[in-house]
Amino acid sequence: MAYPKLKTTKRDVTAKELAKRFGCSTRTVFRAWS
C-alpha cells in the first residue's frame, strides 16, 4: 500500500472508506481532493 499519507487522519480514514465504497484505489480519491 504505497500512497501519500495526509496530515489529517480524518481525511486518511475517509480516503480508505471512499476507496472501499467506490471500489477504486486511494490514489483516485487523493487526486479528486487535490
Secondary structure, 3 states (H helix, E strand, C coil): CCCCCCCCHHHHHHHHHHHHHHCCCHHHHHHHHC
